[in-house]
Amino acid sequence: MSNADVGTFDFPSASRVLALSLSRGRLAALVRNLEDTLVRAVPNDNQAVALLKGYIGALDDLAASAAPELAEMVVAHLYDLAALALGAVGDAAAMARGRSVRAARLVAAKAFVRRHLHHSDLRADSVAAHLGVTPRYVHMLFEPDGRSFLEYVLAERLARAYRVLMGDATRSVSAVAFATGFGDLSHFNRTFRRQFGCTPTELRADARRDSL
């Protein structure tokens, strides 16, 4: 809808509304005949809409801490995905797919991983099923970052385990290991030491001494 027009919308009480305020001029540069899209429903199975919603949901905490150049890149991705949802074609659509669809899928993949770190059987095929792509595509999403999918999962598990160990002294090391997706305590201890230079038990002991 256009903010230049006066109107009202009635929603059922159970509705959830996500609103974006976009520059008409900037969007018009990406969508031909933008005016024709006003007050027209976008089909529920529109893939760009799903990517747009997932991207926004995964970036809730970014706005307050993002550097200006990163924030502008995120804004560009939002415009690209909105344009694709509204029917961008030609060069604009190709550009949007090239720079933003992959970025949105990578954000969605990382968000899915963080939500499911506690599953020891978390694999690329689970992420692929969630995104509607192939496992090979999931692996390809992570390659440009210089870290494989499995390396990302391991790094996220270790980082979460570190935070839990430091923040909740009531949980045993084994409980923390299993809660962050490690199926084997020995493997957890080895990888934790390799990452942080100490075992989980040593980390807690050092933290206790520092607090005295």
C-alpha angles and dihedrals in degrees: 000000000000122000087210090069128072115234147130135228128204117207129188111254092251094055123120115210126199112187128191123191108211133178109255091211094051093046092045089059088062103035121056114223092007092176089066090064096059116120092359122129119243112219115258091234093058103131094206091057091052090049091047093052092045092048093051092046092053093048100053093117098040102082096069096050106028121118112239094253092050092046091053091050090052090049090051090052091051092052092047093051092045090050092051090049090053094049109271111182139183121013093351092056093045091050092047093050092046098052106024114027092063091045092051092048092049091051090049092047092051092047090052090050093051091050092051103037090118090066107092090200094057106144139165091260090062091053090044092054090050093050096039094239136107125276088242090057090052090054090048091052091063098042098083090057090063093241125092124232092256091048090052092050092049093048092050092049092050093047092051092046090052092052093048093047091052096042105040115043091175094071119084121235091248092051090052091048094052093042090057095050103265109138095189125051094205091054090049092052093047096048092042091053091047091052101041104021095243140061121259090253091052091048091056093045091052091048091052092051092048091052094055 
